[in-house]
Amino acid sequence: MQSSAKLVALILLCALTGCSSFFSKSEGKNAPAALLDFKPNMLVKSVWSVSVGGAANYVFSPAYVAQDVYAAAADGTLVRIDASSGRAVWRINAGMRLTAGVGANDTTVAVAGDKGFILAFDADGKLRWKAQASSEILSAPAVGQGLVVVRSTDNKIAAYDAETGVRKWSVERPLPVLTLRTIPGITIAEQMALVALPGGRMAAFALNNGGVRWEANVGEPKGATELERVADVSGTPVVIGREVCASAYQGRVGCYDLASGALRWAKNFSSEVGVSADERFVFAADNGGAVSAYSRSAGASVWRNDKLAFRHLSAPASFGRAVAVGDLAGYVHFLSREDGSFIGRVGTDGSQILATPIVAGSNLIVQTKSGSVVALATE
């Protein structure tokens, strides 16, 4: 009752003051499902593990570039790791606490610092520049096409020159009264920054000047209360071929034409963590802990695995013949890409895996809340 009263008070306060506020989805009263025994038919092993540092109240996602993995932690640690051996090529401290990262390409490594700072380093770990955004940044910067693009919590999207840190453009979008404290991300593709936004929108901005190329509806706000109307786009838009796919909390999962934003298909869905895709399927984990696969071409439901209920899953990742998803206890579950059945499982350090696993060559990389960066391989 106290939590409900506080939330109602928050909504009323924002209605009166015109502010916009974040809230985290309630943990709820549902206990996480017990792990089912099964006979694995895929051997999964840990190749290496590197301790980077804890995430505190943030989400840090590793980046894979040119045979190296870059990872960051809340205490300011930034490390470059050789993806094949797990050897730390260099480890530095950014000089301030960090709130998001990492975005990288072969020349620039970018993270978000406390109070909205953006820090860009070169591939050798030398600070190139520091810039100030308009407010806190919770999602990893996107790096590409000579730019570093960020979205701050006041819903401003800004692009900075990757070499100098000079701001090239800035765009402000409307912000709903209530939004999830999640990490809607940015993908750079086809001279556009594809940005997940609160209020159920996904927008494509021209990289040269920030002009809006198109805007798509992923989750239309519905309901009588502000809480019921929360419909934020979750995770990072995924580009596959000529499509971009995304999901929203209390909204939909679907794919859109990359050039125009026209809807290809959509299904009712609710996710806080986003989607992944490969040449055949789109994979998504919903708020209840079910993992689903949809046909990428038409959105037909292919399979659904609901045996990980309330285990607070990460977004899934396509990995060979498996779909990998992390959970609140640091397990990585490997589901059959074809039918969703369990084919493998491996534990890490016992802390939650928040960020989407990433594929790095023949390995799968996960980063835990406690700060382990782990490379997994299958046989």
N, C-alpha and C positions, 0 to 999 in steps of 0.2 A: 504494500500500500504506500509506503514511503517513497519508493522509486516512482510509482505512478503519479503521486502528488508532485514530486519534483519535476517530472517530465511535463505534466500539465502546466505547472508554474513557468517552466522554461518556454513552452509554446505561447502562453499568455504574455510573458515578458517580451518575447520577440514580436508578437502581434502589436503590442503597444509601442515598442521602440523602433520597429522596422529593421531590427538586426537579423542576421542569419547565423544559425548555430549548428554545430556538429553534435551528433549523438552516436554512440556505439550501440549496435543491436544487442538487446539483452541476451545473456547467456541462456536464459530460459530454464525450465525445470526438467527438461528431458536429459536423462543420463546418456552418455555416449554408449553406443552399441558395443557389446563385447566382440572381440575379434573371433571370427569363425575359423575353425581348423579346416585346412584343405590340403590336398596333395599337390605341391608345386610342380609345375612342369617347365619352369624356367629358373635357372640358378642365377641369383643376384648376389654380387659381392661388392664390398667396399674396396675401392682402389686406393684412395687416400683421403685424409681428413686434415683440415687446417683450422685452428682456432683463430677467429678474427676478432670477436667481441660481441657482446649482447646487443639486442635491438632495442631494449627498453620498451617504450610505448609506440615504436615506429615499425615500419616494415622495410627491410633492406633486401634487394634482389641483386644477385650477381649478374655480371655481364661477361659474355664470351666474345673475344675478338682475337683473331690471328693466333690461335693456339695458346692464348692466355685467358685466365679468368680474373676479373677484377671484383673485389668485394669490399664492403665498408661496414662500419659499426657505429653505434650511437656515441661512443666515447671519442670519435674522431679518427679512428683507425681506417686506413685505406691500404689495401694490399693487392699486389699483382702476383698471381700464382701461375706457374707453368701447368697447363691443363693435363699434360700427360703424366707428369711425375709428382705433382703436388708441392714442388719446391717453391718457396716464396722468393720471387725474383727481387722484390723490394717491399718494404713495409714502412709507412710513414704515418705521422699524425697530422691531420688537417689543421690543427691549431684551434679548433672549436668543436663543440658537439655537433653531430650530424643528425638530420631528420629524414633523409632519403638518399638513395643511390642504388646502383651505379648506372650511369649512362656512359657509353664509350664507343669510340671507333678506333682506327689504328693510329690516330694522332692525338686524340683528346679524351680525357677521362673526367667526368663531371659528377659532382655530388651536391646535395643541398645541405646547408649549414643552419645552425640555430638562427632564429629571427629573420628567416627569409634570405639568407646569403646563398649565393651560388658560387662554387669554387671549381675552377677548371685546371687540370694538371696535364702535363704532357705524358707520353708513354713511359718516361723514366721517373715519374713521380715528382717532377719539379712544378711548383705552382706557377701557372701561366697568368691567371687573373682571378679577381674576386669581384662579384657584382651584387647589388642589393635588389631583391625583388620586393613587391609591394606587401607581402605577408608570408606566413609560413608555407613551406613546400613539403608535401607529404609523399609525392610520387617521384620516381626516378626521372631525372632530366632525360630528354631524348636528344641524341647527338647524331648529326648527319648533314650532308650538303652544306658544310661550312658553318653550321649553326648549332647552338645549344638552346633547346626550347623547353620551357618550364610552365607549369600551371600552379599558381598559388591558391591558398584556401579562400581568398576573396574572389575566386573565379576569373582571375586575369591570366591570360596566356601571353607570354613574352618570349621573343627570340633574341639571342645574343650572338655576336660574331665569335666563332670558336677560337679565332686567333687572338683577338684583342679584348673581348668582353664588352665591346660597345653594343648597346641595345639597338637592334635594327627595327623592331616594331613591337607594339603591345596592343592587345585587344581585351576588352572587358565584356563578359557575358553576364546576363541576369543570374542572380543567386536565389534559390528558394529559401523559405523561412527555415526549414530543417533539412539537413543533409547528413548522410552517413559519414562517419570518420573513417573512410576507406581511402584507397589509393587509385582513383581513376587515372589511367596512364595516357601516354602519347606515343604514337608510332609515326615515323617519317617514311613516306613513300611517294613516288611519282611527283616530286616537287610540292608535296603537301605535308602538313602536320595534321594527323588524324587524332582528335582529342576527345576522350570520354569526359562527359560533363554531368553535373548534377541536373535534376529535373528531367532525366530520361533522354537527353539529347546527345548526339555524337556529331561533331562538326569537323569539316576539312578546311584548313586555312592555307592559303598560298604562302609558300616559304619566302618569296621575294618581298611581300609587303603585308602579310597578315590578312589579306582580304578573304572573306568567306566564299569558298568554292561551292559548298553545299552543306546542308544540315539535315540530319535524319532523326526520326523518332524511334528510339529503342524501347523506351518505357514511358508511356503516357501517365502522368499523375492522375490518380482516381481516389475517390473516397471523400468522406465528410470532414475528416480532421487532417491537420497538417501531417501527423504521423502516418496516416493511411495514404497520404499523397506523396510520400517519399518514393521516388522512382529513379534513383541515381544509376547512371551507367557504371558498371563495375569492371575492374581490371583494365587491361590495355587492349585496344582494338588490334585484331590479328589480321594481317594482310596475307592472303593466299591467292595466287594467280591474279585475276582481275576483280577480286572481291575483298571486302573487309567485313569481318564478323565480330559481333559483340553481344553482351548480355547486360541486363539491368536488374537491380533489386526491385521486386514487385512490378516487373515489366515483362520483357520478352528476351528470347535468344534468337538471333537471326543473322543473315548475311545481306550485304548491300553492294551495289555496283560501285567499284572503286572510283570511277571517273565522275559519276553523277550523284551518287548517294541513293539511287533508286532501290527500293526494297526488292530483293530476290525472293526471300521467304522469311517467316518469323513464326515462333511458337511461344505461347504463354509460358513464362519461366520467371524464377526469382533467384538471383545469385549475387553475392557480394564479392566474388573473386574473379569473375571473368571466364573466358573461353580459351581453347586452343583449337587448331585445325590442321589437317593434312590434306593430301590430294583427294581423299574420299570422304572424310568425316569431319564434323564439328563436335568437339567434346566440351561438356560443361558440368560443373558440380553445383547443385542447388543448395539453398539454405538449410534444408533438412538432412543433407549428407548423401543424397543420391547422385550418382554419376550417370550421365546420359550421353549417348552418341546419336547424332543426326546425319542424314545424308547431306553432303555439302551441296549437291546439285539442286535438291528440291526440298530439303528440310524434313524428309520422312524420318520418323523415329526408328532407329535401328536396334538399340537395346538400352536397358536401364538397370543399373545395379544399385539396390537400396540397402545393402548390408553394412554400410558404414554410417548409419544414421547418427546424426548429432556429434560426429567426430571432428567437426569444424575443419573441413577439407580445404586444401589449397586449390587453385585452378589446376586442372589436369594437363598433362603434356604427352603428346604422341611420341613414342620412343620405340622404333622398330616394330615388332609385332605386339607391343604392349602400349597401354595407356597408364602413365604413372601419376599418382596423386599423393600428396603428403597429408598428415593429420595432426591433431592436437598433441599427440604423444610422441611425435618424431618418427612415426613409421612412414615408410613409402610403400604404397600398395601398387602392385602391377596387375592390371586387368587386361584380359584379352581384347585386342583391338577389334576383333571380329564379333564377339558375342558378350563381352563385359564380364566374363567369369574370372575368378581369381586365379592367377598363374604364378605369382611370386609376391614376396613381402620381405622387407629388411628394415631393421631399426637403426636409428642414428643415436643422438645423445639424450633422447627422452623429452626434448622440448619441442614446441609446436613448429611446424613448417608452414610459414605464412605466404611466402612468395612462390610463384609458379616455378616448378623445376625447369631447368634449361638443358638443352642438348648441346654438348661440347664434344664434337667429333664422335667417338664411339662411347663416350661416357655421358651419364646424366648427372647434373650438378644440382644439389639442393643446399639451401642455407637455412639453419634453424634459428629460432628466437634467441637461444643462448649463445649463438655465434659460431657454430661449427659449419664450415663449408665442406661438403662431402661429395666425392666423386664415386658414382656407382656404375658398375658394368654388368652386363648379362652374358650368360654362356648358353 
